[in-house]
């Protein structure tokens, strides 16, 4: 019984940690994409139309 509780706690901690890390990476990726899009709009990248097709 104690082993089951320890195993369940360990798996729960891993899942919660994974969700936190995944959310952080997703937010950082979205920030990077927005930053690149803003730079592309300011500079007027010639490949802009090609990327939006």
mmJSON file of the N, C-alpha and C atoms, coordinates in Angstrom:
{"data_MODEL":{"atom_site":{
"group_PDB":["ATOM","ATOM","ATOM","ATOM","ATOM","ATOM","ATOM","ATOM","ATOM","ATOM","ATOM","ATOM","ATOM","ATOM","ATOM","ATOM","ATOM","ATOM","ATOM","ATOM","ATOM","ATOM","ATOM","ATOM","ATOM","ATOM","ATOM","ATOM","ATOM","ATOM","ATOM","ATOM","ATOM","ATOM","ATOM","ATOM","ATOM","ATOM","ATOM","ATOM","ATOM","ATOM","ATOM","ATOM","ATOM","ATOM","ATOM","ATOM","ATOM","ATOM","ATOM","ATOM","ATOM","ATOM","ATOM","ATOM","ATOM","ATOM","ATOM","ATOM","ATOM","ATOM","ATOM","ATOM","ATOM","ATOM","ATOM","ATOM","ATOM","ATOM","ATOM","ATOM","ATOM","ATOM","ATOM","ATOM","ATOM","ATOM","ATOM","ATOM","ATOM","ATOM","ATOM","ATOM","ATOM","ATOM","ATOM","ATOM","ATOM","ATOM","ATOM","ATOM","ATOM","ATOM","ATOM","ATOM","ATOM","ATOM","ATOM","ATOM","ATOM","ATOM","ATOM","ATOM","ATOM","ATOM","ATOM","ATOM","ATOM","ATOM","ATOM","ATOM","ATOM","ATOM","ATOM","ATOM","ATOM","ATOM","ATOM","ATOM","ATOM","ATOM","ATOM","ATOM","ATOM","ATOM","ATOM","ATOM","ATOM","ATOM","ATOM","ATOM","ATOM","ATOM","ATOM","ATOM","ATOM","ATOM","ATOM","ATOM","ATOM","ATOM","ATOM","ATOM","ATOM","ATOM","ATOM","ATOM","ATOM","ATOM","ATOM","ATOM","ATOM","ATOM","ATOM","ATOM","ATOM","ATOM","ATOM"],
"id":[1,2,3,4,5,6,7,8,9,10,11,12,13,14,15,16,17,18,19,20,21,22,23,24,25,26,27,28,29,30,31,32,33,34,35,36,37,38,39,40,41,42,43,44,45,46,47,48,49,50,51,52,53,54,55,56,57,58,59,60,61,62,63,64,65,66,67,68,69,70,71,72,73,74,75,76,77,78,79,80,81,82,83,84,85,86,87,88,89,90,91,92,93,94,95,96,97,98,99,100,101,102,103,104,105,106,107,108,109,110,111,112,113,114,115,116,117,118,119,120,121,122,123,124,125,126,127,128,129,130,131,132,133,134,135,136,137,138,139,140,141,142,143,144,145,146,147,148,149,150,151,152,153,154,155,156,157,158,159],
"type_symbol":["N","C","C","N","C","C","N","C","C","N","C","C","N","C","C","N","C","C","N","C","C","N","C","C","N","C","C","N","C","C","N","C","C","N","C","C","N","C","C","N","C","C","N","C","C","N","C","C","N","C","C","N","C","C","N","C","C","N","C","C","N","C","C","N","C","C","N","C","C","N","C","C","N","C","C","N","C","C","N","C","C","N","C","C","N","C","C","N","C","C","N","C","C","N","C","C","N","C","C","N","C","C","N","C","C","N","C","C","N","C","C","N","C","C","N","C","C","N","C","C","N","C","C","N","C","C","N","C","C","N","C","C","N","C","C","N","C","C","N","C","C","N","C","C","N","C","C","N","C","C","N","C","C","N","C","C","N","C","C"],
"label_atom_id":["N","CA","C","N","CA","C","N","CA","C","N","CA","C","N","CA","C","N","CA","C","N","CA","C","N","CA","C","N","CA","C","N","CA","C","N","CA","C","N","CA","C","N","CA","C","N","CA","C","N","CA","C","N","CA","C","N","CA","C","N","CA","C","N","CA","C","N","CA","C","N","CA","C","N","CA","C","N","CA","C","N","CA","C","N","CA","C","N","CA","C","N","CA","C","N","CA","C","N","CA","C","N","CA","C","N","CA","C","N","CA","C","N","CA","C","N","CA","C","N","CA","C","N","CA","C","N","CA","C","N","CA","C","N","CA","C","N","CA","C","N","CA","C","N","CA","C","N","CA","C","N","CA","C","N","CA","C","N","CA","C","N","CA","C","N","CA","C","N","CA","C","N","CA","C","N","CA","C","N","CA","C","N","CA","C"],
"label_alt_id":[null,null,null,null,null,null,null,null,null,null,null,null,null,null,null,null,null,null,null,null,null,null,null,null,null,null,null,null,null,null,null,null,null,null,null,null,null,null,null,null,null,null,null,null,null,null,null,null,null,null,null,null,null,null,null,null,null,null,null,null,null,null,null,null,null,null,null,null,null,null,null,null,null,null,null,null,null,null,null,null,null,null,null,null,null,null,null,null,null,null,null,null,null,null,null,null,null,null,null,null,null,null,null,null,null,null,null,null,null,null,null,null,null,null,null,null,null,null,null,null,null,null,null,null,null,null,null,null,null,null,null,null,null,null,null,null,null,null,null,null,null,null,null,null,null,null,null,null,null,null,null,null,null,null,null,null,null,null,null],
"label_comp_id":["UNK","UNK","UNK","UNK","UNK","UNK","UNK","UNK","UNK","UNK","UNK","UNK","UNK","UNK","UNK","UNK","UNK","UNK","UNK","UNK","UNK","UNK","UNK","UNK","UNK","UNK","UNK","UNK","UNK","UNK","UNK","UNK","UNK","UNK","UNK","UNK","UNK","UNK","UNK","UNK","UNK","UNK","UNK","UNK","UNK","UNK","UNK","UNK","UNK","UNK","UNK","UNK","UNK","UNK","UNK","UNK","UNK","UNK","UNK","UNK","UNK","UNK","UNK","UNK","UNK","UNK","UNK","UNK","UNK","UNK","UNK","UNK","UNK","UNK","UNK","UNK","UNK","UNK","UNK","UNK","UNK","UNK","UNK","UNK","UNK","UNK","UNK","UNK","UNK","UNK","UNK","UNK","UNK","UNK","UNK","UNK","UNK","UNK","UNK","UNK","UNK","UNK","UNK","UNK","UNK","UNK","UNK","UNK","UNK","UNK","UNK","UNK","UNK","UNK","UNK","UNK","UNK","UNK","UNK","UNK","UNK","UNK","UNK","UNK","UNK","UNK","UNK","UNK","UNK","UNK","UNK","UNK","UNK","UNK","UNK","UNK","UNK","UNK","UNK","UNK","UNK","UNK","UNK","UNK","UNK","UNK","UNK","UNK","UNK","UNK","UNK","UNK","UNK","UNK","UNK","UNK","UNK","UNK","UNK"],
"label_asym_id":["A","A","A","A","A","A","A","A","A","A","A","A","A","A","A","A","A","A","A","A","A","A","A","A","A","A","A","A","A","A","A","A","A","A","A","A","A","A","A","A","A","A","A","A","A","A","A","A","A","A","A","A","A","A","A","A","A","A","A","A","A","A","A","A","A","A","A","A","A","A","A","A","A","A","A","A","A","A","A","A","A","A","A","A","A","A","A","A","A","A","A","A","A","A","A","A","A","A","A","A","A","A","A","A","A","A","A","A","A","A","A","A","A","A","A","A","A","A","A","A","A","A","A","A","A","A","A","A","A","A","A","A","A","A","A","A","A","A","A","A","A","A","A","A","A","A","A","A","A","A","A","A","A","A","A","A","A","A","A"],
"label_entity_id":["1","1","1","1","1","1","1","1","1","1","1","1","1","1","1","1","1","1","1","1","1","1","1","1","1","1","1","1","1","1","1","1","1","1","1","1","1","1","1","1","1","1","1","1","1","1","1","1","1","1","1","1","1","1","1","1","1","1","1","1","1","1","1","1","1","1","1","1","1","1","1","1","1","1","1","1","1","1","1","1","1","1","1","1","1","1","1","1","1","1","1","1","1","1","1","1","1","1","1","1","1","1","1","1","1","1","1","1","1","1","1","1","1","1","1","1","1","1","1","1","1","1","1","1","1","1","1","1","1","1","1","1","1","1","1","1","1","1","1","1","1","1","1","1","1","1","1","1","1","1","1","1","1","1","1","1","1","1","1"],
"label_seq_id":[1,1,1,2,2,2,3,3,3,4,4,4,5,5,5,6,6,6,7,7,7,8,8,8,9,9,9,10,10,10,11,11,11,12,12,12,13,13,13,14,14,14,15,15,15,16,16,16,17,17,17,18,18,18,19,19,19,20,20,20,21,21,21,22,22,22,23,23,23,24,24,24,25,25,25,26,26,26,27,27,27,28,28,28,29,29,29,30,30,30,31,31,31,32,32,32,33,33,33,34,34,34,35,35,35,36,36,36,37,37,37,38,38,38,39,39,39,40,40,40,41,41,41,42,42,42,43,43,43,44,44,44,45,45,45,46,46,46,47,47,47,48,48,48,49,49,49,50,50,50,51,51,51,52,52,52,53,53,53],
"pdbx_PDB_ins_code":[null,null,null,null,null,null,null,null,null,null,null,null,null,null,null,null,null,null,null,null,null,null,null,null,null,null,null,null,null,null,null,null,null,null,null,null,null,null,null,null,null,null,null,null,null,null,null,null,null,null,null,null,null,null,null,null,null,null,null,null,null,null,null,null,null,null,null,null,null,null,null,null,null,null,null,null,null,null,null,null,null,null,null,null,null,null,null,null,null,null,null,null,null,null,null,null,null,null,null,null,null,null,null,null,null,null,null,null,null,null,null,null,null,null,null,null,null,null,null,null,null,null,null,null,null,null,null,null,null,null,null,null,null,null,null,null,null,null,null,null,null,null,null,null,null,null,null,null,null,null,null,null,null,null,null,null,null,null,null],
"Cartn_x":[0.824,0.0,0.872,1.899,2.792,3.505,3.886,4.564,3.625,2.362,1.379,1.207,1.15,1.031,2.266,3.432,4.669,4.725,4.35,4.362,3.355,2.159,1.143,1.59,2.211,2.719,3.804,4.698,5.789,5.251,4.308,3.716,2.966,2.254,1.542,2.487,3.6,4.587,5.164,5.454,6.004,4.995,3.721,2.709,2.516,2.465,2.296,3.51,4.703,5.921,5.92,5.515,5.481,4.518,3.343,2.37,2.927,3.619,4.195,5.274,6.163,7.246,6.669,5.679,5.058,4.397,3.699,3.049,4.093,5.181,6.242,6.862,7.191,7.799,6.844,5.574,4.576,4.476,4.463,4.406,5.643,6.817,8.055,8.078,7.59,7.537,6.593,5.443,4.498,5.096,5.83,6.488,7.499,8.275,9.289,8.634,7.542,6.84,6.276,5.654,5.108,6.211,7.344,8.462,8.958,9.084,9.523,8.507,7.223,6.197,6.228,6.426,6.498,7.711,8.847,10.05,9.847,9.208,8.966,8.038,7.029,6.102,6.8,7.702,8.416,9.388,10.141,11.174,10.547,9.424,8.803,9.515,9.615,10.322,9.719,10.559,10.027,9.361,9.672,9.06,7.745,7.26,6.038,4.847,4.652,3.523,3.668,4.881,5.118,4.766,5.059,4.791,3.31,2.562,1.144,0.255,0.799,-0.028,-0.441],
"Cartn_y":[-1.192,0.0,1.263,1.267,2.427,2.594,1.477,1.544,2.14,1.761,2.309,3.809,4.262,5.703,6.445,5.879,6.519,6.565,5.462,5.41,6.399,6.454,7.4,8.84,9.132,10.489,10.846,9.904,10.139,10.407,9.585,9.772,11.107,11.46,12.737,13.923,13.85,14.935,15.065,13.923,13.942,14.581,14.202,14.745,16.247,16.691,18.123,18.893,18.364,19.023,19.116,18.033,18.024,19.085,19.219,20.221,21.63,21.883,23.209,23.511,22.542,22.733,22.919,22.117,22.189,23.552,24.056,25.367,26.468,26.395,27.403,27.407,26.213,26.129,26.625,26.315,26.772,28.297,28.891,30.354,30.999,30.435,30.988,30.858,29.738,29.542,30.555,30.786,31.771,33.174,33.52,34.833,34.97,33.919,33.966,34.106,33.39,33.469,34.873,35.435,36.791,37.808,37.641,38.56,38.49,37.278,37.127,37.711,37.509,38.063,39.586,40.17,41.632,42.165,41.498,41.926,41.807,40.736,40.532,41.615,41.99,43.041,44.394,44.669,45.953,46.031,44.969,44.961,44.826,44.136,43.904,42.806,41.673,40.525,40.141,39.951,39.578,38.204,37.368,36.042,36.033,37.216,37.309,36.674,36.986,36.425,34.92,34.462,33.033,32.276,32.856,32.188,32.162,33.132,33.214,32.389,31.8,31.02,29.713],
"Cartn_z":[0.0,0.0,0.0,0.81,0.858,-0.478,-1.088,-2.389,-3.437,-3.392,-4.325,-4.164,-2.91,-2.659,-3.146,-2.885,-3.342,-4.859,-5.504,-6.966,-7.548,-6.97,-7.434,-7.267,-6.136,-5.899,-6.9,-7.147,-8.09,-9.492,-9.928,-11.261,-11.325,-10.263,-10.226,-10.325,-9.596,-9.646,-11.046,-11.682,-13.05,-14.009,-13.906,-14.818,-14.621,-13.371,-13.102,-13.611,-13.365,-13.839,-15.359,-16.031,-17.491,-18.01,-17.371,-17.819,-17.653,-16.545,-16.305,-17.336,-17.573,-18.545,-19.944,-20.293,-21.615,-21.832,-20.826,-20.944,-21.109,-20.341,-20.431,-21.83,-22.346,-23.674,-24.751,-24.604,-25.572,-25.57,-24.378,-24.282,-24.895,-24.626,-25.181,-26.706,-27.22,-28.668,-29.307,-28.682,-29.21,-29.21,-28.149,-28.098,-29.233,-29.468,-30.526,-31.898,-32.12,-33.404,-33.61,-32.572,-32.687,-32.956,-32.294,-32.498,-33.941,-34.479,-35.866,-36.841,-36.562,-37.443,-37.424,-36.242,-36.151,-36.893,-36.77,-37.482,-38.989,-39.416,-40.844,-41.381,-40.607,-41.04,-41.124,-40.189,-40.18,-41.352,-41.572,-42.614,-43.992,-44.093,-45.391,-46.141,-45.525,-46.096,-47.446,-48.485,-49.799,-49.797,-48.839,-48.766,-48.022,-47.643,-46.85,-47.561,-48.835,-49.57,-49.742,-49.92,-50.091,-48.812,-47.652,-46.386,-46.058,-46.516,-46.176,-47.095,-48.139,-49.071,-48.47],
"occupancy":[1.0,1.0,1.0,1.0,1.0,1.0,1.0,1.0,1.0,1.0,1.0,1.0,1.0,1.0,1.0,1.0,1.0,1.0,1.0,1.0,1.0,1.0,1.0,1.0,1.0,1.0,1.0,1.0,1.0,1.0,1.0,1.0,1.0,1.0,1.0,1.0,1.0,1.0,1.0,1.0,1.0,1.0,1.0,1.0,1.0,1.0,1.0,1.0,1.0,1.0,1.0,1.0,1.0,1.0,1.0,1.0,1.0,1.0,1.0,1.0,1.0,1.0,1.0,1.0,1.0,1.0,1.0,1.0,1.0,1.0,1.0,1.0,1.0,1.0,1.0,1.0,1.0,1.0,1.0,1.0,1.0,1.0,1.0,1.0,1.0,1.0,1.0,1.0,1.0,1.0,1.0,1.0,1.0,1.0,1.0,1.0,1.0,1.0,1.0,1.0,1.0,1.0,1.0,1.0,1.0,1.0,1.0,1.0,1.0,1.0,1.0,1.0,1.0,1.0,1.0,1.0,1.0,1.0,1.0,1.0,1.0,1.0,1.0,1.0,1.0,1.0,1.0,1.0,1.0,1.0,1.0,1.0,1.0,1.0,1.0,1.0,1.0,1.0,1.0,1.0,1.0,1.0,1.0,1.0,1.0,1.0,1.0,1.0,1.0,1.0,1.0,1.0,1.0,1.0,1.0,1.0,1.0,1.0,1.0],
"B_iso_or_equiv":[0.0,0.0,0.0,0.0,0.0,0.0,0.0,0.0,0.0,0.0,0.0,0.0,0.0,0.0,0.0,0.0,0.0,0.0,0.0,0.0,0.0,0.0,0.0,0.0,0.0,0.0,0.0,0.0,0.0,0.0,0.0,0.0,0.0,0.0,0.0,0.0,0.0,0.0,0.0,0.0,0.0,0.0,0.0,0.0,0.0,0.0,0.0,0.0,0.0,0.0,0.0,0.0,0.0,0.0,0.0,0.0,0.0,0.0,0.0,0.0,0.0,0.0,0.0,0.0,0.0,0.0,0.0,0.0,0.0,0.0,0.0,0.0,0.0,0.0,0.0,0.0,0.0,0.0,0.0,0.0,0.0,0.0,0.0,0.0,0.0,0.0,0.0,0.0,0.0,0.0,0.0,0.0,0.0,0.0,0.0,0.0,0.0,0.0,0.0,0.0,0.0,0.0,0.0,0.0,0.0,0.0,0.0,0.0,0.0,0.0,0.0,0.0,0.0,0.0,0.0,0.0,0.0,0.0,0.0,0.0,0.0,0.0,0.0,0.0,0.0,0.0,0.0,0.0,0.0,0.0,0.0,0.0,0.0,0.0,0.0,0.0,0.0,0.0,0.0,0.0,0.0,0.0,0.0,0.0,0.0,0.0,0.0,0.0,0.0,0.0,0.0,0.0,0.0,0.0,0.0,0.0,0.0,0.0,0.0],
"pdbx_formal_charge":[null,null,null,null,null,null,null,null,null,null,null,null,null,null,null,null,null,null,null,null,null,null,null,null,null,null,null,null,null,null,null,null,null,null,null,null,null,null,null,null,null,null,null,null,null,null,null,null,null,null,null,null,null,null,null,null,null,null,null,null,null,null,null,null,null,null,null,null,null,null,null,null,null,null,null,null,null,null,null,null,null,null,null,null,null,null,null,null,null,null,null,null,null,null,null,null,null,null,null,null,null,null,null,null,null,null,null,null,null,null,null,null,null,null,null,null,null,null,null,null,null,null,null,null,null,null,null,null,null,null,null,null,null,null,null,null,null,null,null,null,null,null,null,null,null,null,null,null,null,null,null,null,null,null,null,null,null,null,null],
"auth_seq_id":[1,1,1,2,2,2,3,3,3,4,4,4,5,5,5,6,6,6,7,7,7,8,8,8,9,9,9,10,10,10,11,11,11,12,12,12,13,13,13,14,14,14,15,15,15,16,16,16,17,17,17,18,18,18,19,19,19,20,20,20,21,21,21,22,22,22,23,23,23,24,24,24,25,25,25,26,26,26,27,27,27,28,28,28,29,29,29,30,30,30,31,31,31,32,32,32,33,33,33,34,34,34,35,35,35,36,36,36,37,37,37,38,38,38,39,39,39,40,40,40,41,41,41,42,42,42,43,43,43,44,44,44,45,45,45,46,46,46,47,47,47,48,48,48,49,49,49,50,50,50,51,51,51,52,52,52,53,53,53],
"auth_comp_id":["UNK","UNK","UNK","UNK","UNK","UNK","UNK","UNK","UNK","UNK","UNK","UNK","UNK","UNK","UNK","UNK","UNK","UNK","UNK","UNK","UNK","UNK","UNK","UNK","UNK","UNK","UNK","UNK","UNK","UNK","UNK","UNK","UNK","UNK","UNK","UNK","UNK","UNK","UNK","UNK","UNK","UNK","UNK","UNK","UNK","UNK","UNK","UNK","UNK","UNK","UNK","UNK","UNK","UNK","UNK","UNK","UNK","UNK","UNK","UNK","UNK","UNK","UNK","UNK","UNK","UNK","UNK","UNK","UNK","UNK","UNK","UNK","UNK","UNK","UNK","UNK","UNK","UNK","UNK","UNK","UNK","UNK","UNK","UNK","UNK","UNK","UNK","UNK","UNK","UNK","UNK","UNK","UNK","UNK","UNK","UNK","UNK","UNK","UNK","UNK","UNK","UNK","UNK","UNK","UNK","UNK","UNK","UNK","UNK","UNK","UNK","UNK","UNK","UNK","UNK","UNK","UNK","UNK","UNK","UNK","UNK","UNK","UNK","UNK","UNK","UNK","UNK","UNK","UNK","UNK","UNK","UNK","UNK","UNK","UNK","UNK","UNK","UNK","UNK","UNK","UNK","UNK","UNK","UNK","UNK","UNK","UNK","UNK","UNK","UNK","UNK","UNK","UNK","UNK","UNK","UNK","UNK","UNK","UNK"],
"auth_asym_id":["A","A","A","A","A","A","A","A","A","A","A","A","A","A","A","A","A","A","A","A","A","A","A","A","A","A","A","A","A","A","A","A","A","A","A","A","A","A","A","A","A","A","A","A","A","A","A","A","A","A","A","A","A","A","A","A","A","A","A","A","A","A","A","A","A","A","A","A","A","A","A","A","A","A","A","A","A","A","A","A","A","A","A","A","A","A","A","A","A","A","A","A","A","A","A","A","A","A","A","A","A","A","A","A","A","A","A","A","A","A","A","A","A","A","A","A","A","A","A","A","A","A","A","A","A","A","A","A","A","A","A","A","A","A","A","A","A","A","A","A","A","A","A","A","A","A","A","A","A","A","A","A","A","A","A","A","A","A","A"],
"auth_atom_id":["N","CA","C","N","CA","C","N","CA","C","N","CA","C","N","CA","C","N","CA","C","N","CA","C","N","CA","C","N","CA","C","N","CA","C","N","CA","C","N","CA","C","N","CA","C","N","CA","C","N","CA","C","N","CA","C","N","CA","C","N","CA","C","N","CA","C","N","CA","C","N","CA","C","N","CA","C","N","CA","C","N","CA","C","N","CA","C","N","CA","C","N","CA","C","N","CA","C","N","CA","C","N","CA","C","N","CA","C","N","CA","C","N","CA","C","N","CA","C","N","CA","C","N","CA","C","N","CA","C","N","CA","C","N","CA","C","N","CA","C","N","CA","C","N","CA","C","N","CA","C","N","CA","C","N","CA","C","N","CA","C","N","CA","C","N","CA","C","N","CA","C","N","CA","C","N","CA","C","N","CA","C","N","CA","C"],
"pdbx_PDB_model_num":[1,1,1,1,1,1,1,1,1,1,1,1,1,1,1,1,1,1,1,1,1,1,1,1,1,1,1,1,1,1,1,1,1,1,1,1,1,1,1,1,1,1,1,1,1,1,1,1,1,1,1,1,1,1,1,1,1,1,1,1,1,1,1,1,1,1,1,1,1,1,1,1,1,1,1,1,1,1,1,1,1,1,1,1,1,1,1,1,1,1,1,1,1,1,1,1,1,1,1,1,1,1,1,1,1,1,1,1,1,1,1,1,1,1,1,1,1,1,1,1,1,1,1,1,1,1,1,1,1,1,1,1,1,1,1,1,1,1,1,1,1,1,1,1,1,1,1,1,1,1,1,1,1,1,1,1,1,1,1]
}}}
